[in-house]
Amino acid sequence: MDIKKLWEKLNYWKKGGIIGLILGLLIGTLFYICGKYTSQEGCFLFTLFPPNLISMMFMSYFFLFLKKLGISDKFFQILIPFLFSIPYIIFGILIGLCISLIKKRK
């Protein structure tokens, strides 16, 4: 099946979730690279964007949960881009739902 046809068949909330996933993975990867290879002060402005703040809080709680379970820091570092994308997926789904509601009213 052609990707364009498949994309056209998706609901708006699914499209929003996919776009949010891709955007979250990209930003999460950039955040990981920023924190690992540059100074922490250089990454501060990056955290002020609201989905990034939510992602940071989510990752902090998840990190503490993994620490209680005794799971290593390396595993958490692998999960950073995926954990970072969760708020973006939720925002994408919500935006897709709003678009579908607006289009249904017309």
N, CA, C and O of each residue as an XYZ file, in Angstrom:
424
protein
N       0.840     -1.179      0.000
C       0.000      0.000      0.000
C       0.886      1.243      0.000
O       1.920      1.285      0.666
N       0.476      2.221     -0.735
C       1.208      3.473     -0.852
C       1.077      4.261      0.453
O       0.008      4.295      1.063
N       2.171      4.889      0.871
C       2.173      5.636      2.129
C       1.217      6.823      2.056
O       0.545      7.146      3.036
N       1.157      7.472      0.890
C       0.271      8.629      0.749
C      -1.191      8.230      0.906
O      -1.962      8.950      1.539
N      -1.579      7.100      0.343
C      -2.961      6.625      0.475
C      -3.254      6.229      1.919
O      -4.330      6.509      2.448
N      -2.291      5.581      2.540
C      -2.460      5.192      3.937
C      -2.617      6.427      4.827
O      -3.456      6.446      5.727
N      -1.801      7.462      4.569
C      -1.867      8.694      5.350
C      -3.217      9.375      5.192
O      -3.765      9.905      6.158
N      -3.751      9.364      3.986
C      -5.041     10.009      3.732
C      -6.195      9.281      4.416
O      -7.217      9.898      4.717
N      -6.050      7.987      4.665
C      -7.108      7.214      5.312
C      -7.117      7.383      6.833
O      -8.107      7.055      7.486
N      -6.021      7.894      7.399
C      -5.931      8.027      8.851
C      -6.822      9.158      9.358
O      -7.033     10.154      8.666
N      -7.331      8.995     10.555
C      -8.069     10.069     11.231
C      -7.091     11.168     11.635
O      -5.883     10.946     11.708
N      -7.633     12.356     11.897
C      -6.772     13.475     12.265
C      -6.044     13.231     13.581
O      -4.893     13.642     13.728
N      -6.683     12.576     14.531
C      -6.019     12.343     15.804
C      -4.869     11.359     15.648
O      -3.870     11.456     16.361
N      -4.997     10.413     14.723
C      -3.890      9.480     14.465
C      -2.740     10.200     13.776
O      -1.573      9.976     14.096
N      -3.078     11.063     12.829
C      -2.039     11.853     12.164
C      -1.302     12.726     13.182
O      -0.076     12.830     13.151
N      -2.062     13.349     14.081
C      -1.447     14.176     15.121
C      -0.538     13.380     16.029
O       0.528     13.856     16.421
N      -0.954     12.164     16.370
C      -0.118     11.309     17.210
C       1.171     10.910     16.523
O       2.229     10.874     17.151
N       1.087     10.610     15.239
C       2.292     10.228     14.487
C       3.240     11.412     14.352
O       4.449     11.273     14.539
N       2.685     12.578     14.027
C       3.520     13.780     13.920
C       4.134     14.110     15.277
O       5.303     14.490     15.351
N       3.359     13.969     16.350
C       3.880     14.211     17.694
C       4.985     13.232     18.062
O       5.966     13.618     18.698
N       4.840     11.975     17.672
C       5.870     10.971     17.946
C       7.166     11.333     17.246
O       8.235     11.320     17.855
N       7.066     11.658     15.961
C       8.273     11.989     15.200
C       8.931     13.248     15.754
O      10.148     13.290     15.938
N       8.123     14.273     16.020
C       8.653     15.512     16.573
C       9.267     15.287     17.957
O      10.337     15.816     18.260
N       8.589     14.505     18.787
C       9.110     14.215     20.123
C      10.408     13.433     20.086
O      11.315     13.700     20.875
N      10.512     12.455     19.168
C      11.755     11.695     19.055
C      12.902     12.586     18.589
O      14.023     12.477     19.086
N      12.620     13.459     17.640
C      13.674     14.367     17.165
C      14.120     15.325     18.267
O      15.317     15.504     18.488
N      13.172     15.930     18.948
C      13.517     16.884     20.008
C      14.147     16.164     21.197
O      15.073     16.685     21.817
N      13.651     14.968     21.518
C      14.254     14.192     22.601
C      15.690     13.806     22.300
O      16.542     13.823     23.188
N      15.961     13.459     21.052
C      17.331     13.122     20.652
C      18.223     14.354     20.717
O      19.361     14.281     21.180
N      17.698     15.493     20.248
C      18.471     16.734     20.339
C      18.739     17.120     21.790
O      19.830     17.584     22.122
N      17.744     16.929     22.652
C      17.917     17.225     24.070
C      18.987     16.323     24.684
O      19.806     16.783     25.479
N      18.981     15.058     24.320
C      19.982     14.120     24.833
C      21.378     14.528     24.366
O      22.328     14.516     25.148
N      21.495     14.885     23.093
C      22.792     15.296     22.555
C      23.246     16.598     23.212
O      24.423     16.754     23.537
N      22.323     17.524     23.405
C      22.648     18.799     24.043
C      23.168     18.577     25.461
O      24.157     19.187     25.867
N      22.506     17.712     26.202
C      22.913     17.463     27.580
C      24.196     16.668     27.699
O      24.929     16.807     28.678
N      24.471     15.837     26.709
C      25.639     14.956     26.799
C      26.914     15.631     26.277
O      27.998     15.421     26.822
N      26.782     16.429     25.239
C      27.971     16.938     24.570
C      28.190     18.438     24.702
O      29.189     18.953     24.200
N      27.285     19.156     25.363
C      27.482     20.586     25.587
C      27.311     20.871     27.076
O      27.036     19.975     27.874
N      27.481     22.143     27.424
C      27.296     22.515     28.831
C      25.806     22.487     29.175
O      24.958     22.710     28.312
N      25.505     22.219     30.417
C      24.126     22.165     30.871
C      23.458     23.531     30.764
O      22.247     23.609     30.558
N      24.232     24.609     30.901
C      23.656     25.948     30.809
C      23.159     26.224     29.401
O      22.195     26.968     29.223
N      23.801     25.636     28.394
C      23.391     25.838     27.013
C      22.057     25.189     26.698
O      21.394     25.570     25.734
N      21.662     24.226     27.491
C      20.403     23.513     27.262
C      19.241     24.117     28.040
O      18.108     23.660     27.892
N      19.490     25.129     28.864
C      18.439     25.666     29.724
C      17.277     26.240     28.926
O      16.122     25.951     29.239
N      17.553     27.046     27.903
C      16.476     27.649     27.114
C      15.650     26.589     26.408
O      14.466     26.790     26.135
N      16.272     25.474     26.117
C      15.577     24.373     25.454
C      14.469     23.812     26.337
O      13.465     23.314     25.829
N      14.641     23.888     27.640
C      13.665     23.307     28.562
C      12.472     24.217     28.829
O      11.513     23.780     29.465
N      12.495     25.459     28.371
C      11.418     26.392     28.673
C      10.183     26.204     27.807
O       9.127     26.742     28.138
N      10.276     25.467     26.721
C       9.130     25.187     25.868
C       8.203     24.250     26.621
O       8.663     23.222     27.117
N       6.888     24.567     26.730
C       5.990     23.799     27.613
C       6.011     22.272     27.442
O       6.067     21.574     28.454
N       5.968     21.710     26.222
C       6.039     20.244     26.163
C       7.354     19.699     26.705
O       7.399     18.588     27.233
N       8.428     20.484     26.573
C       9.701     20.031     27.117
C       9.683     20.035     28.642
O      10.265     19.150     29.270
N       9.022     21.022     29.243
C       8.898     21.038     30.708
C       8.121     19.823     31.202
O       8.503     19.188     32.185
N       7.037     19.511     30.520
C       6.244     18.342     30.899
C       7.070     17.069     30.721
O       7.018     16.164     31.553
N       7.830     17.009     29.631
C       8.676     15.844     29.395
C       9.733     15.707     30.477
O      10.032     14.602     30.930
N      10.299     16.845     30.892
C      11.322     16.803     31.934
C      10.737     16.286     33.252
O      11.367     15.480     33.937
N       9.544     16.746     33.602
C       8.916     16.270     34.832
C       8.596     14.777     34.727
O       8.827     14.020     35.670
N       8.067     14.365     33.585
C       7.739     12.962     33.375
C       8.990     12.094     33.475
O       8.972     11.037     34.106
N      10.072     12.547     32.848
C      11.313     11.766     32.888
C      11.897     11.714     34.289
O      12.469     10.699     34.687
N      11.757     12.800     35.042
C      12.280     12.801     36.415
C      11.570     11.761     37.276
O      12.208     11.007     38.011
N      10.239     11.730     37.177
C       9.495     10.734     37.948
C       9.810      9.323     37.486
O       9.939      8.410     38.302
N       9.933      9.147     36.189
C      10.247      7.828     35.657
C      11.641      7.387     36.082
O      11.862      6.214     36.384
N      12.593      8.339     36.103
C      13.949      8.038     36.532
C      13.974      7.603     37.991
O      14.654      6.637     38.337
N      13.238      8.307     38.850
C      13.176      7.924     40.262
C      12.530      6.551     40.437
O      12.941      5.771     41.296
N      11.519      6.261     39.619
C      10.875      4.952     39.661
C      11.855      3.852     39.263
O      11.905      2.801     39.902
N      12.635      4.093     38.205
C      13.624      3.099     37.773
C      14.718      2.914     38.814
O      15.207      1.801     39.010
N      15.107      4.002     39.486
C      16.119      3.910     40.547
C      15.630      3.020     41.688
O      16.394      2.224     42.234
N      14.340      3.161     42.048
C      13.787      2.320     43.107
C      13.785      0.852     42.704
O      13.956     -0.032     43.544
N      13.591      0.599     41.413
C      13.609     -0.787     40.924
C      15.014     -1.330     40.754
O      15.194     -2.531     40.557
N      16.017     -0.458     40.828
C      17.395     -0.881     40.699
C      17.866     -1.027     39.262
O      18.827     -1.751     38.999
N      17.210     -0.359     38.333
C      17.587     -0.440     36.922
C      18.670      0.596     36.660
O      18.645      1.685     37.233
N      19.616      0.261     35.798
C      20.792      1.099     35.586
C      20.474      2.396     34.848
O      19.443      2.529     34.188
N      21.397      3.343     34.984
C      21.265      4.632     34.312
C      21.388      4.492     32.799
O      20.791      5.274     32.059
N      22.140      3.524     32.335
C      22.318      3.324     30.886
C      20.981      3.024     30.216
O      20.708      3.516     29.122
N      20.155      2.223     30.867
C      18.838      1.899     30.310
C      17.979      3.154     30.212
O      17.258      3.349     29.233
N      18.062      4.001     31.233
C      17.303      5.255     31.216
C      17.778      6.162     30.093
O      16.961      6.812     29.442
N      19.095      6.218     29.852
C      19.622      7.059     28.784
C      19.135      6.600     27.417
O      18.944      7.421     26.520
N      18.934      5.318     27.252
C      18.395      4.802     25.993
C      16.938      5.229     25.840
O      16.489      5.506     24.728
N      16.199      5.284     26.941
C      14.772      5.616     26.900
C      14.464      7.107     26.782
O      13.316      7.470     26.523
N      15.452      7.977     26.964
C      15.194      9.423     26.991
C      14.420      9.915     25.771
O      13.404     10.587     25.953
N      14.841      9.619     24.529
C      14.060     10.137     23.394
C      12.621      9.618     23.363
O      11.711     10.341     22.959
N      12.414      8.378     23.783
C      11.063      7.814     23.773
C      10.192      8.424     24.867
O       9.018      8.717     24.638
N      10.761      8.614     26.051
C      10.012      9.239     27.134
C       9.712     10.699     26.820
O       8.659     11.224     27.185
N      10.641     11.338     26.146
C      10.466     12.739     25.793
C       9.322     12.933     24.809
O       8.701     13.996     24.775
N       9.042     11.905     24.006
C       8.022     12.043     22.958
C       6.594     11.861     23.469
O       5.655     12.223     22.759
N       6.392     11.322     24.658
C       5.045     11.037     25.153
C       4.170     12.298     25.242
O       3.039     12.264     24.755
N       4.634     13.406     25.837
C       3.774     14.609     25.832
C       3.507     15.135     24.426
O       2.428     15.664     24.159
N       4.474     14.995     23.529
C       4.263     15.435     22.150
C       3.186     14.596     21.462
O       2.384     15.123     20.692
N       3.169     13.310     21.735
C       2.135     12.446     21.169
C       0.762     12.883     21.682
O      -0.194     12.986     20.913
N       0.677     13.138     22.980
C      -0.602     13.562     23.576
C      -1.053     14.897     22.994
O      -2.224     15.059     22.652
N      -0.125     15.866     22.878
C      -0.480     17.155     22.278
C      -0.906     16.982     20.827
O      -1.857     17.626     20.384
N      -0.219     16.125     20.083
C      -0.580     15.881     18.687
C      -1.962     15.277     18.554
O      -2.731     15.658     17.671
N      -2.281     14.335     19.430
C      -3.609     13.722     19.407
C      -4.686     14.764     19.730
O      -5.724     14.811     19.071
N      -4.438     15.591     20.738
C      -5.412     16.629     21.105
C      -5.623     17.638     19.983
O      -6.752     18.050     19.717
N      -4.541     18.034     19.330
C      -4.664     18.962     18.201
C      -5.425     18.298     17.060
O      -6.265     18.939     16.428
N      -5.146     17.021     16.786
C      -5.873     16.293     15.750
C      -7.353     16.171     16.062
O      -8.187     16.279     15.163
N      -7.689     15.948     17.327
C      -9.102     15.896     17.721
C      -9.786     17.245     17.531
O     -10.929     17.309     17.077
N      -9.093     18.311     17.874
C      -9.673     19.651     17.671
C      -9.903     19.923     16.189
O     -10.944     20.461     15.813
N      -8.955     19.560     15.356
C      -9.118     19.754     13.909
C     -10.299     18.967     13.380
O     -11.080     19.473     12.574
N     -10.431     17.718     13.838
C     -11.549     16.906     13.345
C     -12.895     17.475     13.810
O     -13.873     17.423     13.064
N     -12.958     18.015     15.033
C     -14.195     18.634     15.508
C     -14.531     19.897     14.708
O     -15.696     20.145     14.396
N     -13.528     20.680     14.385
C     -13.744     21.895     13.597
C     -14.221     21.526     12.187
O     -15.134     22.157     11.653
N     -13.610     20.516     11.594
C     -13.995     20.122     10.234
C     -15.385     19.501     10.196
O     -16.082     19.635      9.189
N     -15.809     18.827     11.261
C     -17.151     18.245     11.301
C     -18.224     19.318     11.394
O     -19.331     19.131     10.889
N     -17.909     20.441     12.035
C     -18.885     21.528     12.183
C     -19.160     22.236     10.871
O     -20.237     22.801     10.682
N     -18.198     22.211      9.965
C     -18.369     22.924      8.689
C     -19.240     22.164      7.740
O     -19.485     22.623      6.624
